Amino acid sequence: MKKLTAWALLLSTWFTFVAPVATVNAQVTGRAMENKMKDVPNGLTFRLSEGAEGAEKRVKTGLAATDPLSQTDANGILKRLPDIKSDPDDQTDFAKRIGSLPAPKTGNKIPVKFPSDDMRAAPGVDMSGKTLEVLRYSPEGEVTLAPDLSITFSQPMVAVGSQQQASEYTPVELTPQVPGRWRWLGTKTLMFDTDKRFPMATKFMARVPKGTKSATGQALQKDVTWTFTTPPPKVEQMYPANQTVKRDALMYVQFDQAITPEAVFTAVSDKLGGDLAAGERGAVHA
């Protein structure tokens, strides 16, 4: 009963106050639009309606009958038009591109091979009182990585020619030998490029023997020998470490470079001093 009474009061309030106000506002808005449209001139009017079936099949009518203008009537209409005023800036000269450069002049072709046979002889330099020496070499000592090897002499060692011919003369002995190639940087510096890099954990020795001759005929007075060593393997991670585990726990060791599995097995021993048994060995990875 209370709900019905509340709804009745709400409806009576709506019809008494809200509905009349809304009606008045709509009337005021309509009158305002009518006043604005009075000053707007009549223009195109569009009307939208539902399309009828079969409209696409209607027969199109032809053009309306017209009377074409004669040339005299057309000229009379054109005479009524004002003259076209021209601006002096409307006309500019045609922009021509800059003329092509003249063809380069060709020189005289000299039918002589380069270098000529006369230039292949030893250079005419007075080397009296001068001896052949090794100025510098690298790498040397303990190195982290060694991608190449280089050595520089005090005098030209090869003639100026093709790199292929020059690389055939390599007065340096490398032990142990690794895959790579020798090449000259100019006439005094020799470089050895490895295919990958010098192997790790290896001691190398390079030697330039006594009696090695330069391009000017001077000979090396004594052997020049040096060594360099790449770093040995280092353990980066291990498991288990400093902890209590079961007797059948997995042992894991990670190195910083490729290693020989047999060498690891012979070097690893348990706390009691015994070597690992054959059945206890597993896979070894770098």
C-alpha positions in Angstrom: 0.0 0.0 0.0 2.9 2.3 0.8 4.5 1.6 -2.5 1.3 2.5 -4.4 1.0 5.7 -2.5 4.6 6.7 -3.3 4.2 6.0 -7.0 1.0 8.0 -7.2 2.7 11.0 -5.6 5.6 10.7 -8.0 3.3 10.7 -11.1 1.2 13.6 -9.8 4.4 15.6 -9.3 5.6 14.8 -12.8 2.3 15.9 -14.5 2.0 18.9 -12.3 5.5 20.4 -12.6 7.9 18.6 -15.0 5.7 18.0 -18.0 4.5 21.6 -18.4 8.0 22.9 -18.1 9.2 20.5 -20.8 6.4 21.5 -23.1 7.2 25.2 -22.7 10.9 24.6 -23.4 10.0 22.7 -26.6 7.7 25.5 -27.8 10.4 28.2 -27.0 13.0 26.2 -28.9 10.7 25.7 -31.9 9.9 29.5 -32.1 13.6 30.4 -31.9 14.4 28.1 -34.9 11.5 29.6 -36.9 12.9 33.1 -36.3 16.4 32.1 -37.4 15.1 30.4 -40.6 13.2 33.5 -41.7 16.4 35.2 -42.7 17.9 32.2 -44.5 17.3 32.3 -48.3 15.6 29.4 -50.0 18.1 26.9 -51.5 18.3 23.3 -52.6 15.9 21.0 -51.0 16.5 17.3 -50.6 14.0 14.6 -49.9 14.9 11.1 -48.9 12.4 8.2 -49.4 12.4 4.5 -49.6 13.5 3.2 -53.1 11.0 1.4 -55.3 11.7 -2.1 -56.7 12.7 -2.1 -60.4 14.2 1.4 -60.3 17.4 0.1 -61.9 15.4 -1.2 -64.9 13.8 2.1 -65.8 14.4 3.3 -69.4 16.7 6.4 -69.4 15.3 9.3 -71.3 17.5 11.1 -73.9 18.8 14.6 -73.6 16.4 17.4 -73.8 16.0 19.1 -77.2 18.1 22.3 -77.4 18.9 24.9 -80.0 22.8 25.2 -80.3 24.2 28.7 -80.4 25.7 29.9 -83.6 29.2 31.3 -83.8 27.9 34.8 -84.1 25.8 34.4 -80.9 28.7 32.8 -79.1 31.0 35.7 -80.1 28.4 38.2 -78.9 28.3 36.6 -75.4 32.1 36.4 -75.2 32.4 40.2 -76.1 30.4 41.0 -73.0 33.1 39.4 -70.8 35.7 41.8 -69.4 39.2 41.6 -70.8 41.7 39.3 -69.0 44.3 41.3 -67.2 47.8 39.9 -67.4 50.5 40.3 -64.8 54.1 40.9 -66.0 55.3 38.3 -63.4 53.2 35.6 -65.1 55.7 35.2 -68.0 59.2 33.9 -67.3 62.0 32.6 -69.4 62.2 28.9 -69.9 64.6 27.4 -67.3 67.3 25.6 -69.2 69.6 23.2 -67.4 73.3 24.0 -67.2 75.2 22.7 -70.2 77.0 19.3 -69.8 80.7 19.2 -68.9 83.1 18.4 -71.7 84.2 14.9 -72.0 87.5 14.1 -70.1 90.6 14.1 -72.2 92.2 10.8 -72.6 95.9 10.4 -72.1 98.5 8.5 -74.2 98.6 4.8 -73.4 102.1 3.5 -72.6 102.4 -0.1 -73.6 104.7 -1.1 -70.6 103.7 -3.5 -67.9 103.7 -2.2 -64.3 106.0 -2.7 -62.5 108.5 -3.1 -65.3 111.4 -5.5 -65.3 113.7 -2.6 -64.6 111.9 -1.7 -61.4 112.1 -5.3 -60.0 115.7 -5.0 -59.1 116.8 -4.1 -55.6 116.4 -0.4 -54.8 119.6 1.6 -55.2 120.0 2.5 -51.5 123.3 2.7 -49.8 122.9 0.3 -46.9 126.5 0.1 -45.9 127.0 0.1 -42.2 123.4 -0.8 -41.6 122.2 -4.2 -40.4 118.8 -5.9 -40.6 116.9 -5.9 -37.3 113.6 -6.9 -35.9 112.0 -3.7 -34.5 108.9 -5.1 -32.8 106.6 -8.1 -32.6 103.4 -9.1 -30.9 101.8 -10.8 -29.1 104.3 -11.5 -26.3 104.0 -13.1 -22.9 100.7 -14.1 -21.4 97.7 -12.8 -23.4 93.9 -13.2 -23.1 93.2 -13.5 -26.8 95.5 -13.6 -29.8 93.7 -13.1 -33.1 96.9 -12.5 -35.1 100.6 -12.2 -35.0 102.8 -9.4 -36.4 106.5 -8.6 -36.8 108.2 -5.5 -38.2 111.7 -5.3 -39.7 114.0 -2.3 -40.0 114.4 -2.7 -43.8 112.2 -3.7 -46.7 111.8 -7.5 -46.9 109.9 -7.8 -50.2 109.7 -5.9 -53.4 106.7 -3.8 -54.3 104.5 -6.2 -56.2 101.4 -8.4 -55.9 100.3 -9.5 -52.4 100.2 -13.1 -53.6 103.9 -13.1 -54.6 104.9 -11.3 -51.4 103.1 -13.7 -49.2 105.3 -16.6 -50.5 108.2 -15.2 -48.5 107.6 -15.7 -44.8 110.8 -15.6 -42.8 109.1 -16.4 -39.5 108.7 -19.9 -38.0 105.7 -20.5 -35.7 105.4 -23.5 -33.3 102.9 -25.0 -33.1 101.5 -24.1 -36.5 97.8 -23.2 -36.6 95.5 -22.8 -39.7 95.8 -19.3 -41.2 97.7 -17.2 -43.8 100.6 -14.8 -43.9 100.4 -11.4 -45.6 102.6 -8.3 -45.8 101.5 -4.9 -44.7 103.8 -2.8 -46.9 107.3 -4.1 -47.3 108.4 -4.2 -43.7 105.6 -5.7 -41.6 104.5 -9.3 -41.8 101.2 -10.5 -40.3 99.7 -13.9 -39.7 95.9 -14.1 -39.7 94.4 -17.1 -38.0 91.3 -18.7 -39.4 89.6 -18.4 -36.0 92.1 -17.4 -33.3 95.1 -19.0 -31.6 94.0 -22.0 -29.5 93.6 -21.4 -25.7 95.9 -23.0 -23.1 98.8 -23.2 -25.5 102.3 -21.8 -25.5 103.5 -20.6 -28.9 107.1 -19.8 -30.0 107.9 -17.6 -33.0 111.4 -17.5 -34.5 113.2 -15.5 -37.2 116.3 -17.4 -38.0 119.8 -16.0 -38.3 120.8 -15.2 -41.8 117.3 -14.0 -43.0 117.9 -11.5 -45.8 116.1 -8.3 -46.6 115.2 -7.0 -50.1 118.5 -5.0 -50.0 120.6 -8.0 -49.3 121.3 -7.4 -45.6 121.2 -10.4 -43.3 120.0 -10.9 -39.8 122.9 -11.3 -37.4 121.2 -13.6 -34.8 118.1 -15.5 -34.1 115.1 -13.5 -32.8 112.8 -15.7 -30.7 109.9 -14.8 -28.5 107.0 -16.7 -26.9 103.4 -16.0 -26.0 100.9 -18.0 -24.0 97.1 -18.1 -24.2 95.3 -18.5 -20.8 94.6 -22.0 -19.4 91.0 -23.2 -18.7 89.3 -21.7 -15.6 86.4 -23.2 -13.7 83.4 -20.8 -13.8 80.8 -22.8 -11.9 80.6 -26.1 -10.0 78.0 -28.1 -8.2 77.8 -29.3 -5.5 80.1 -26.9 -3.5 80.4 -26.4 0.2 77.2 -28.3 1.0 76.0 -31.7 2.2 74.4 -33.9 -0.5 73.5 -37.6 -1.0 76.1 -40.1 -2.2 74.6 -40.3 -5.7 74.4 -36.5 -6.2 75.2 -35.2 -9.7 78.5 -33.4 -10.0 78.6 -30.4 -12.5 81.6 -28.3 -13.5 81.6 -25.5 -16.1 84.7 -24.2 -17.8 85.4 -21.0 -19.7 86.7 -22.8 -22.8 86.8 -26.1 -24.6 88.5 -28.8 -22.7 89.7 -32.4 -23.2 87.4 -34.8 -21.3 90.2 -37.4 -20.6 92.4 -34.7 -19.0 89.6 -33.7 -16.7 88.9 -37.3 -15.5 92.6 -37.9 -14.7 92.8 -34.6 -12.8 89.6 -34.9 -10.7 89.8 -37.0 -7.5 87.6 -37.4 -4.5 88.4 -36.1 -1.0 89.8 -39.5 0.0 92.4 -39.3 -2.8 91.0 -41.8 -5.2 90.5 -41.2 -8.9 87.0 -41.3 -10.3 85.9 -44.8 -11.3 85.0 -45.5 -14.8 81.3 -46.1 -13.9 81.2 -42.7 -12.2 82.2 -40.7 -15.2 79.7 -38.7 -17.2 79.5 -36.3 -20.1 82.0 -33.4 -20.2 81.1 -30.2 -22.0 82.8 -26.9 -22.5 
